[in-house]
Amino acid sequence: MRKTKPIVAALLAGTALLAQGVAASACTSLILKAKDGGVVYGRTMEFSLPMRSQAMVMPRNIALAGTGPSGAAGTGLNWTGKYAAVGLNGVGEKIFVDGMNEKGLAGGLLYLPNLAQFQEVSAAEAKTSIASFEMLTYVLTSFATVAEVKAALPKIKVNQAPQATFKGPVPTHMTLHDATGASLVVEYVGGALHMYDNPTSVLTNAPAFDWQITNLGQYVNLSPVEPNPMTVGPLTIAPPSTGAGLHGLPGDTLSPSRFVRAFFFSRNAPQPATTEEGLTTLHHIMNAFDIAPGSVVTKADSAAGGGVSGDETTEWTVYADLKNLRYTFNTYDNPNLQVIDMAKVKLEGKEPRLFPLASTPVMTPIGQ
């Protein structure tokens, strides 16, 4: 494993940012910690390419086979899933794009175009490797904590196997959080594994994570506290409204801007007393990252949005309770909450089970 020095990495990532532009794919993720020991995890999924996500339940103790560098199914690492996991898949595959396991380890794959570069894997190493799009599935079915992931990932390789829908390797990085509140970012940049403890808990997209941390230094002046009026001779000059303490907070949908907003919103949120209060706060924070149709339009000739043209929208937003093991989400078509409660679903079986997402909102009648 090789870690790049933050300043050097920031300069390199910044150069790539200027040369290539920041691609779309506006995923945003973070956690909140409650005073009762609960941890809640939020994440949005934005893409122009339809993800066609379904809910997925992965039973414990099932045989799983990874994809080798050739892209042929079953040619990579074989493992037995130790833990059951639930979450959301993508593009018809039985792999997690986002999810949580029965030990409270949760996380997601977020797009990292133009920067993600996975490991070179020889034919002899194929059986100890997985494809980039299988990273989260491997982790959620194999480990209980962030510490276990950190110890195990250097022992396998993540290869550059192509995925049919993406017509090549899927350029992702991974955010992980466990029931203690520990957070980890996993990136493959320059063909090497980089793992970062993440005290901010926040992750978005490109540039790489260490660049995002360096970039936060530009905003240390921001505060939720209202500034005092300024006096100039006989004049008193006061802010025109509340909110002046966060004046300068970037409001666009670029991933560095979303990283800064997610950091300040989660950092400044009053610590909830209970996990349920944490979920309520999380809902309000994640609402700030919902992308309205027409505000981001991608082009087919770029890596943005999966290489298709069209409006990028928030396809779904996750609100996961790592203490009570309830994985809740809503979708673009249906703002009503849908939940996979791990205390109520069958966690035994021989195959992953897929379930369609409810697409029709249900209104609650009042006064009838």
C-alpha positions in Angstrom: 0.0 0.0 0.0 1.3 3.4 -0.9 0.1 6.7 0.5 0.8 9.9 -1.4 1.9 13.0 0.5 -1.2 15.2 0.8 0.3 18.4 -0.7 1.9 16.6 -3.7 -1.3 14.7 -4.2 -3.4 17.8 -4.0 -1.2 19.5 -6.7 -1.4 16.5 -9.0 -5.2 16.2 -8.5 -5.6 19.9 -9.0 -3.7 19.7 -12.3 -5.9 16.9 -13.4 -9.0 18.9 -12.4 -7.9 21.8 -14.5 -6.9 19.7 -17.5 -9.9 17.4 -17.6 -12.6 19.3 -15.7 -14.5 17.8 -12.8 -16.9 15.2 -14.1 -20.5 15.0 -13.0 -21.8 12.1 -10.9 -22.7 14.2 -7.9 -22.8 11.6 -5.1 -22.4 12.9 -1.6 -22.0 10.9 1.6 -21.5 11.5 5.4 -22.4 10.2 8.8 -23.8 11.7 12.1 -23.2 10.3 15.6 -25.9 10.5 18.3 -25.4 10.7 22.0 -27.0 7.3 22.5 -24.2 5.7 20.6 -26.1 5.5 17.3 -24.5 6.2 13.9 -26.6 7.2 10.9 -25.2 7.2 7.3 -26.5 9.3 4.4 -25.7 9.1 0.7 -27.1 10.4 -2.5 -26.8 8.7 -6.0 -26.6 11.0 -9.0 -26.1 9.9 -12.5 -27.2 10.5 -16.1 -26.8 6.8 -16.9 -29.9 5.1 -15.4 -28.6 2.9 -12.6 -31.8 0.8 -12.6 -31.3 0.1 -8.9 -33.1 -2.6 -7.0 -33.1 -3.5 -3.3 -30.9 -6.4 -2.6 -30.6 -8.9 0.3 -27.4 -10.9 0.4 -27.7 -13.9 2.7 -24.8 -14.8 5.0 -22.6 -17.8 4.4 -23.1 -18.0 0.6 -20.4 -18.7 -2.0 -19.3 -15.7 -4.0 -17.0 -15.5 -7.0 -15.2 -12.4 -8.2 -14.3 -11.2 -11.7 -10.7 -11.5 -12.9 -9.0 -9.0 -15.1 -10.3 -10.6 -18.3 -13.8 -9.5 -17.2 -15.1 -13.1 -17.3 -17.5 -13.8 -14.4 -16.1 -16.2 -11.8 -12.4 -15.9 -12.8 -11.4 -13.8 -9.8 -11.3 -14.4 -6.0 -13.7 -17.0 -4.6 -14.9 -16.3 -1.1 -17.7 -17.2 1.3 -19.8 -14.3 2.5 -19.5 -14.3 6.3 -22.1 -11.6 6.9 -25.5 -10.9 5.5 -25.9 -7.5 3.8 -28.7 -5.3 2.4 -28.6 -2.3 0.1 -29.1 -1.1 -3.5 -27.5 -2.6 -6.6 -26.9 -1.1 -10.1 -27.3 -1.9 -13.8 -28.9 -5.3 -13.2 -25.8 -6.8 -11.4 -25.9 -8.6 -8.1 -23.4 -6.3 -6.6 -23.8 -3.5 -4.0 -23.5 0.1 -5.1 -24.5 1.1 -1.5 -25.3 -1.0 1.5 -25.0 -2.1 5.1 -24.2 -5.5 6.7 -25.5 -7.2 9.9 -22.6 -5.9 12.0 -23.4 -2.2 11.1 -20.6 -1.7 8.5 -22.0 0.5 5.8 -20.8 2.4 2.8 -20.9 3.0 -0.9 -19.1 3.2 -4.2 -18.9 6.8 -5.5 -17.8 7.7 -9.0 -14.1 8.8 -9.4 -13.7 9.4 -13.2 -10.4 10.4 -14.8 -8.5 9.5 -11.5 -9.3 6.0 -10.5 -6.7 3.5 -11.8 -6.8 0.0 -10.4 -4.0 -2.5 -10.0 -2.2 -4.4 -12.7 -3.0 -8.1 -12.2 -1.3 -10.9 -14.0 -3.0 -14.1 -15.0 -1.4 -15.9 -12.1 -2.8 -13.3 -9.7 -6.3 -13.4 -11.1 -7.7 -15.7 -8.4 -6.7 -13.3 -5.7 -8.3 -10.3 -7.3 -11.8 -8.7 -7.7 -13.1 -6.1 -10.1 -13.6 -2.5 -9.0 -17.4 -2.8 -9.1 -17.2 -5.7 -6.6 -15.3 -3.8 -3.9 -18.3 -3.0 -1.7 -19.8 -6.4 -2.1 -16.6 -8.1 -1.0 -16.2 -5.8 2.0 -19.8 -5.9 3.3 -19.9 -9.7 3.1 -16.5 -10.2 4.7 -15.8 -7.7 7.5 -17.5 -6.2 10.6 -15.4 -3.1 11.1 -13.3 -0.5 9.4 -10.2 -1.8 11.2 -10.8 -5.3 9.7 -11.1 -3.8 6.2 -7.8 -1.8 6.6 -6.0 -5.0 7.6 -7.4 -7.2 4.8 -7.6 -5.1 1.6 -3.8 -5.0 1.0 -3.9 -8.8 0.8 -6.0 -8.9 -2.4 -5.9 -6.9 -5.6 -8.5 -4.8 -7.3 -8.2 -5.3 -11.1 -9.2 -3.3 -14.1 -11.9 -5.7 -15.4 -14.4 -4.1 -17.8 -18.1 -3.9 -17.0 -20.5 -4.2 -19.9 -22.6 -1.2 -19.2 -19.6 1.1 -18.6 -17.6 -0.5 -21.5 -14.5 -0.6 -19.3 -13.4 -0.5 -15.6 -15.9 1.3 -13.4 -13.9 4.2 -11.9 -15.0 4.3 -8.3 -13.7 5.0 -4.8 -15.3 3.7 -1.6 -16.5 5.2 1.6 -17.0 3.0 4.7 -18.4 3.6 8.2 -18.9 1.1 11.1 -21.1 1.0 14.1 -18.5 2.8 16.3 -18.4 5.8 14.0 -15.1 5.0 12.4 -14.8 6.1 8.7 -12.5 5.1 5.9 -11.9 6.1 2.3 -10.5 3.6 -0.1 -9.1 4.8 -3.4 -7.0 3.2 -6.2 -5.0 6.1 -7.8 -2.0 5.6 -10.0 -2.5 1.8 -9.8 -1.9 1.7 -6.1 -4.2 1.3 -3.0 -4.6 4.3 -0.8 -6.6 4.0 2.5 -7.4 7.1 4.5 -8.9 7.4 8.0 -11.6 10.0 7.5 -12.5 12.0 10.6 -14.7 14.3 8.5 -16.8 11.2 7.5 -17.5 13.1 4.2 -16.9 11.8 0.6 -18.0 13.1 -2.8 -16.3 12.5 -6.1 -13.2 13.8 -7.9 -10.5 15.0 -7.1 -9.0 12.4 -4.8 -9.7 12.5 -1.0 -6.5 14.1 0.1 -7.0 17.0 -2.3 -10.5 17.5 -0.8 -9.0 17.7 2.7 -6.4 20.2 1.6 -9.1 22.3 -0.1 -11.0 22.6 3.2 -8.3 24.9 4.4 -9.7 27.7 2.1 -12.9 27.7 4.2 -11.7 27.7 7.9 -13.1 31.2 8.3 -16.7 30.0 7.9 -18.9 29.7 11.0 -22.6 29.2 11.8 -22.3 32.0 14.3 -23.5 35.4 13.0 -20.8 38.1 12.7 -21.1 41.3 14.8 -22.1 44.5 13.0 -19.2 46.7 11.8 -19.0 50.4 12.8 -17.6 53.0 10.5 -17.7 56.4 12.1 -21.4 57.1 12.8 -22.5 54.1 10.6 -23.4 50.6 11.8 -23.2 48.1 9.0 -25.0 44.9 9.7 -25.5 41.8 7.6 -28.6 42.0 5.5 -30.0 38.7 7.0 -29.1 35.7 9.0 -26.6 33.3 7.4 -23.7 35.7 7.1 -21.4 33.4 9.1 -21.4 30.9 6.2 -21.1 33.6 3.5 -18.7 32.2 0.9 -19.9 28.6 1.3 -19.8 27.2 -2.3 -23.3 26.5 -3.5 -22.8 24.8 -6.9 -22.9 21.0 -7.6 -19.2 20.5 -8.3 -17.8 17.7 -6.1 -15.3 19.9 -4.2 -18.2 22.4 -3.4 -20.4 19.6 -2.2 -17.6 18.2 0.0 -17.2 21.6 1.7 -21.0 22.0 2.2 -21.4 18.4 3.5 -18.4 18.9 5.9 -19.8 22.1 7.4 -23.4 21.0 7.5 -22.5 17.7 9.4 -19.9 19.4 11.6 -22.2 22.2 12.7 -25.3 20.1 13.2 -26.2 19.9 16.9 -25.4 16.4 18.1 -28.7 14.5 18.3 -29.7 12.9 21.6 -31.0 9.8 20.0 -30.5 7.8 16.8 -34.0 8.7 15.7 -33.3 12.4 16.1 -30.1 11.7 14.1 -32.1 10.3 11.2 -34.3 13.4 11.2 -31.3 15.7 11.1 -29.7 13.5 8.4 -32.8 13.9 6.2 -32.6 17.6 6.3 -28.9 17.7 5.5 -29.2 15.2 2.6 -32.1 17.3 1.2 -29.5 20.0 0.5 -27.8 17.8 -2.1 -30.8 16.8 -4.2 -30.2 17.9 -7.8 -33.1 19.3 -9.7 -33.7 18.2 -13.3 -32.1 20.5 -15.8 -29.4 21.9 -13.4 -26.7 19.5 -14.6 -26.6 18.3 -18.2 -24.0 15.8 -19.2 -22.5 15.1 -22.7 -22.1 11.7 -24.2 -18.4 12.3 -25.1 -17.2 12.7 -21.6 -16.8 10.5 -18.5 -19.5 12.5 -16.7 -22.7 10.7 -15.9 -21.5 7.4 -17.2 -20.8 8.5 -20.8 -24.4 9.4 -21.7 -26.0 12.7 -22.5 -28.9 14.0 -20.4 -30.0 15.5 -17.1 -28.2 14.3 -14.0 -30.6 13.9 -11.2 -30.7 12.4 -7.7 -31.8 8.8 -8.4 -32.0 7.9 -4.7 -30.9 9.0 -1.2 -30.0 6.6 1.6 -30.5 7.1 5.3 -29.1 4.1 7.1 -29.2 3.4 10.9 -26.1 1.5 11.8 -27.2 0.8 15.3 -30.7 -0.6 14.7 -29.8 -2.0 11.3 -32.5 -0.3 9.3 -31.5 0.7 5.7 -33.9 3.4 4.5 -34.1 5.2 1.2 -36.3 7.2 -1.1 -36.1 7.6 -4.9 -36.5 10.3 -7.6 -40.0 9.0 -8.5 -41.0 8.3 -4.9 -40.2 10.6 -2.0 -41.8 8.1 0.5 -39.4 6.2 2.6 -38.7 2.6 1.9 -36.9 0.4 4.4 -35.1 -2.9 4.6 -35.2 -3.8 8.3 -32.5 -6.4 9.0 -34.5 -7.7 12.0 -37.4 -8.6 9.8 -35.9 -9.9 6.5 -34.6 -13.4 5.9 -30.9 -13.4 6.1 -30.4 -17.0 5.2 -30.4 -18.5 1.7 -28.4 -19.6 -1.2 -28.7 -16.7 -3.6 -29.0 -12.9 -3.4 -32.6 -11.7 -3.6 -33.6 -8.6 -5.6 -36.7 -6.6 -5.0 -38.2 -3.8 -7.2 -38.4 -0.3 -5.7 -41.8 1.2 -5.1 -42.2 3.9 -7.7 -45.6 5.4 -6.7 -45.8 7.9 -3.9 -48.5 7.2 -1.2 -50.2 10.3 0.1 -51.6 10.4 3.7 -55.2 11.7 3.7 -55.8 14.5 6.3 -59.2 15.6 7.5 -61.2 12.8 5.9 
